[in-house]
Amino acid sequence: WPLNFRHESWETFPECAITSNEAGKREALTRLCADFQIPAERVMAIGDSRNDLPMLRWAGTGVAMGNAPSEVRDSIRYVTGTNDEDGVAEAMERFALSRTLRGEKKPA
C-alpha cells in the first residue's frame, strides 16, 4: 500500500501519523454519506488538526477549533472556541441546534 508519513511537534507532545493514501477522514465521510445518500452540503465537520483539512474543506460546513494550528484556522471559514472553551458545543449550537429550534431540518 502507498503510505503517507507525517511527523509534527506540538507544544506538549510529538505526533506521528502513518496512513494509506486511500484512507482518511474525508474518504470515510464521503463513503458513509454515499451509503446513506447524504449530500456533502448537509454535513458539518469539526476538526483541530492539519489532517482534518481535507474533511473540513469537503463538508458543507467545516468548523475549525480555536486551538487548531493557524494553517487550519486560516483555511476554514468558521472557527469556534478551543477545546477548553467548549468549541464543539458552540459549533453544534450555532449550526445544528439553532436550525432545529427554528423548525429547519438538522444538517447531517
For each residue, the residues with C-beta under 8 A, 3 or more apart:
1: 20 21 22
2: 20 21
3: 18 19 20 21
4: 17 18 19 20 21
5: 16 17 18
6: 15 16 17 18 19 50 51
7: 14 15 16 17
8: 14 15 16 50
9: 14 15
10: 13 14 15
11:
12:
13: 10
14: 7 8 9 10
15: 6 7 8 9 10
16: 5 6 7 8
17: 4 5 6 7 51
18: 3 4 5 6
19: 3 4 6 23 24 51
20: 1 2 3 4 23
21: 1 2 3 4
22: 1 27
23: 19 20 27 28
24: 19 27 28 51 54 55
25: 28 29 45 47 51 52 54 55
26: 29 30 54 55 57 58
27: 22 23 24 30 31
28: 23 24 25 31 32
29: 25 26 32 33 43 45 55 58 59
30: 26 27 33 34 40 58
31: 27 28 34 35
32: 28 29 35 36 38
33: 29 30 36 37 38 39 40 43 108
34: 30 31 37
35: 31 32
36: 32 33 108
37: 33 34
38: 32 33 42 43 108
39: 33 42 43 60
40: 30 33 43 58 59 60
41: 60
42: 38 39 60 107 108
43: 29 33 38 39 40 58 59 60 61 107 108
44: 59 60 61 62 63 91 95 96 107 108
45: 25 29 52 55 56 58 59 61 62 63
46: 56 63 64 65 80 87 88 91
47: 25 52 53 55 56 62 63 64 65 68 72
48: 52 64 65 67 68 72 83
49: 52 68 69 72
50: 6 8 53 69 71 72
51: 6 17 19 24 25 54
52: 25 45 47 48 49 55 56 64 68 72
53: 47 50 56 57 71 72 75 76
54: 24 25 26 51 57 58
55: 24 25 26 29 45 47 52 58 59 62
56: 45 46 47 52 53 59 62 63 64 72 75 76
57: 26 53 54 62 75 76
58: 26 29 30 40 43 45 54 55 62
59: 29 40 43 44 45 55 56 62
60: 39 40 41 42 43 44 107
61: 43 44 45 78 95 107
62: 44 45 47 55 56 57 58 59 76 77 78
63: 44 45 46 47 56 76 78 79 80 91 95
64: 46 47 48 52 56 68 72 73 75 76 78 79 80
65: 46 47 48 68 79 80 81 82 83 87 88
66: 73 79 80 81 82 85 87
67: 48 82 83 84 87
68: 47 48 49 52 64 65 72 73 79
69: 49 50 72 73
70: 73 74
71: 50 53 74 75
72: 47 48 49 50 52 53 56 64 68 69 75 76
73: 64 66 68 69 70 76 79
74: 70 71
75: 53 56 57 64 71 72
76: 53 56 57 62 63 64 72 73 79
77: 62
78: 61 62 63 64 91 95
79: 63 64 65 66 68 73 76
80: 46 63 64 65 66 87 88 90 91 94
81: 65 66 84 85 86 87 90
82: 65 66 67 85 87
83: 48 65 67 87 88
84: 67 81
85: 66 81 82 90
86: 81 89 90
87: 46 65 66 67 80 81 82 83 90 91
88: 46 65 80 83 91 92
89: 86 92 93
90: 80 81 85 86 87 93 94
91: 44 46 63 78 80 87 88 94 95 96
92: 88 89 95 96 97
93: 89 90 96 97 98
94: 80 90 91 98
95: 44 61 63 78 91 92 98 99 107
96: 44 91 92 93 99 100 106 107
97: 92 93 100 101
98: 93 94 95 101 102
99: 95 96 102 104 105 106 107
100: 96 97 103 104 106
101: 97 98
102: 98 99
103: 100
104: 99 100
105: 99
106: 96 99 100
107: 42 43 44 60 61 95 96 99
108: 33 36 38 42 43 44
